[in-house]
Amino acid sequence: MHADRGSAIRAEGLAQLLGSLGVVRSFSLAHVSDDNTFSESQFKTLKYQPDYPDRFASLTHACSWCQEFFSWCNDLHQHSGLALFTPADVFFGRVEDVAARR
């Protein structure tokens, strides 16, 4: 099998997997999209967590750890880029209420 063809087959399989998981592809122009900035920031937050494992023991372990991380990140972690509000506060329109309580 030619290397380019093998890469295309693997990429197509990955695209199908991501699609089945509800991941939507972004077709932004190169060097224009801000998608990567947010993704890189989230990966840095994830990898610098004190309890981030060197290796996951299994797919179940990885899914479980990530589920806890994303719950914390979205619902509890006050993001500096969101004026120390949580993403859930911003998404659900609770910023004014939270600010008033502060």
GUTOR-612598 format. One record per atom (N, C-alpha, C): residue in one letter; x, y, z. Coordinates in pm, whole numbers, padded with zeros to 5 digits, always signed. Layout:
BEGIN
aXYZ/...
***
This chain:
BEGIN
m+00086-00117+00000/m+00000+00000+00000/m+00090+00123+00000/h+00061+00219-00083/h+00134+00344-00092/h+00111+00426+00035/a+00213+00494+00085/a+00204+00567+00213/a+00094+00672+00210/d+00082+00745+00099/d-00021+00849+00091/d-00160+00789+00098/r-00180+00678+00031/r-00310+00611+00033/r-00341+00561+00175/g-00243+00504+00244/g-00261+00457+00380/g-00298+00571+00474/s-00232+00684+00458/s-00264+00800+00541/s-00406+00849+00516/a-00445+00848+00389/a-00581+00893+00356/a-00684+00798+00416/i-00657+00670+00413/i-00750+00573+00470/i-00760+00593+00620/r-00647+00610+00689/r-00650+00632+00833/r-00720+00764+00867/a-00694+00868+00788/a-00758+00997+00813/a-00909+00986+00792/e-00949+00913+00690/e-01092+00895+00665/e-01156+00819+00781/g-01089+00717+00831/g-01140+00641+00946/g-01152+00729+01069/l-01052+00815+01092/l-01057+00907+01205/l-01172+01006+01189/a-01190+01058+01068/a-01300+01151+01043/a-01435+01084+01070/q-01449+00958+01032/q-01573+00886+01058/q-01594+00866+01208/l-01488+00830+01278/l-01497+00812+01423/l-01538+00942+01490/l-01471+01051+01456/l-01504+01179+01517/l-01647+01220+01483/g-01690+01196+01361/g-01828+01226+01322/g-01928+01147+01404/s-01898+01019+01429/s-01989+00937+01508/s-01996+00983+01653/l-01891+01054+01699/l-01889+01108+01835/l-01948+01249+01843/g-01994+01301+01728/g-02056+01432+01727/g-01960+01548+01711/v-01834+01518+01675/v-01736+01625+01654/v-01759+01684+01515/v-01772+01816+01509/v-01798+01885+01383/v-01668+01941+01329/r-01643+01920+01201/r-01521+01971+01137/r-01531+02121+01116/s-01419+02188+01132/s-01410+02331+01106/s-01340+02350+00972/f-01396+02430+00885/f-01337+02455+00755/f-01288+02599+00745/s-01227+02647+00851/s-01175+02783+00853/s-01054+02794+00761/l-01027+02914+00717/l-00910+02938+00634/l-00784+02919+00717/a-00678+02878+00652/a-00551+02860+00722/a-00504+02992+00781/h-00450+02987+00900/h-00393+03103+00971/h-00495+03210+01005/v-00624+03178+01000/v-00728+03276+01030/v-00811+03232+01150/s-00833+03104+01162/s-00923+03053+01265/s-00867+03074+01406/d-00956+03103+01500/d-00913+03110+01640/d-00942+02978+01712/d-00991+02877+01640/d-01018+02746+01701/d-00895+02690+01769/n-00781+02698+01702/n-00659+02639+01754/n-00616+02705+01885/t-00632+02835+01895/t-00594+02907+02017/t-00668+02851+02137/f-00798+02833+02124/f-00878+02781+02235/f-00842+02636+02265/s-00820+02557+02163/s-00782+02417+02182/s-00648+02405+02253/e-00550+02484+02209/e-00418+02480+02271/e-00426+02521+02417/s-00505+02622+02448/s-00520+02667+02586/s-00582+02556+02671/q-00684+02491+02618/q-00749+02383+02693/q-00654+02266+02715/f-00575+02230+02611/f-00479+02121+02627/f-00374+02155+02733/k-00329+02281+02736/k-00231+02320+02837/k-00291+02307+02976/t-00414+02356+02994/t-00481+02344+03124/t-00493+02197+03164/l-00530+02113+03069/l-00547+01970+03095/l-00414+01906+03135/k-00309+01929+03057/k-00182+01860+03080/k-00108+01911+03203/y-00140+02030+03251/y-00072+02083+03369/y-00151+02060+03497/q-00258+01984+03489/q-00332+01946+03609/q-00242+01860+03697/p-00242+01883+03827/p-00156+01803+03915/p-00183+01652+03908/d-00306+01614+03880/d-00338+01471+03877/d-00338+01411+03736/y-00286+01488+03637/y-00280+01435+03500/y-00182+01317+03498/p-00229+01200+03456/p-00142+01082+03460/p-00036+01083+03350/d+00078+01021+03378/d+00180+01006+03273/d+00126+00923+03158/r+00050+00820+03193/r-00016+00734+03093/r-00150+00693+03150/f-00245+00675+03061/f-00375+00622+03103/f-00369+00470+03098/a-00424+00407+03197/a-00420+00260+03205/a-00507+00195+03098/s-00612+00266+03056/s-00704+00209+02957/s-00787+00322+02898/l-00863+00289+02796/l-00955+00387+02738/l-01058+00430+02841/t-01104+00337+02922/t-01201+00369+03027/t-01141+00468+03127/h-01017+00446+03165/h-00947+00537+03256/h-00938+00677+03194/a-00900+00685+03066/a-00888+00814+02997/a-01023+00885+02990/c-01126+00812+02955/c-01260+00873+02945/c-01308+00923+03081/s-01285+00844+03183/s-01327+00882+03318/s-01252+01006+03366/w-01120+01007+03345/w-01040+01122+03387/w-01083+01248+03312/c-01102+01236+03181/c-01142+01352+03101/c-01281+01401+03138/q-01371+01311+03169/q-01506+01353+03208/q-01500+01437+03335/e-01421+01394+03432/e-01405+01473+03555/e-01337+01606+03527/f-01235+01604+03442/f-01163+01727+03410/f-01256+01828+03343/f-01331+01785+03242/f-01415+01879+03169/f-01531+01930+03255/s-01581+01848+03345/s-01683+01897+03439/s-01625+02007+03527/w-01504+01983+03580/w-01437+02084+03662/w-01408+02210+03580/c-01353+02191+03461/c-01311+02303+03378/c-01431+02390+03337/n-01542+02329+03304/n-01659+02404+03258/n-01743+02462+03371/d-01750+02391+03484/d-01843+02430+03589/d-01780+02495+03711/l-01651+02471+03736/l-01588+02521+03858/l-01469+02614+03836/h-01390+02587+03732/h-01267+02661+03708/h-01297+02802+03655/q-01249+02902+03728/q-01268+03041+03685/q-01157+03076+03587/h-01194+03099+03462/h-01099+03121+03354/h-01056+03268+03348/s-00926+03290+03339/s-00876+03428+03331/s-00925+03496+03203/g-00939+03422+03095/g-00986+03479+02969/g-01135+03512+02970/l-01205+03472+03076/l-01349+03500+03089/l-01374+03588+03212/a-01276+03672+03245/a-01287+03762+03360/a-01316+03685+03489/l-01256+03568+03500/l-01268+03479+03616/l-01410+03424+03637/f-01483+03413+03528/f-01611+03342+03530/f-01587+03203+03473/t-01676+03111+03500/t-01665+02977+03443/t-01730+02978+03304/p-01691+02886+03217/p-01758+02877+03088/p-01909+02855+03104/a-01949+02778+03205/a-02093+02755+03227/a-02163+02885+03264/d-02099+02970+03346/d-02158+03100+03380/d-02184+03182+03255/v-02085+03183+03167/v-02098+03262+03043/v-02202+03199+02951/f-02194+03069+02929/f-02284+03001+02836/f-02429+03012+02879/f-02455+02996+03008/f-02593+02998+03057/f-02639+03137+03101/g-02561+03241+03073/g-02603+03378+03100/g-02610+03413+03248/r-02522+03356+03329/r-02525+03381+03473/r-02422+03484+03518/v-02352+03548+03426/v-02242+03638+03461/v-02289+03751+03551/e-02397+03817+03517/e-02445+03929+03599/e-02480+03885+03741/d-02547+03772+03755/d-02584+03720+03887/d-02460+03686+03970/v-02365+03617+03906/v-02243+03579+03976/v-02163+03703+04016/a-02153+03801+03926/a-02081+03924+03956/a-02146+03998+04072/a-02278+04000+04077/a-02348+04068+04186/a-02322+04001+04321/r-02309+03869+04321/r-02281+03796+04445/r-02138+03815+04492/r-02048+03846+04398/r-01907+03865+04434/r-01896+03996+04509/
***
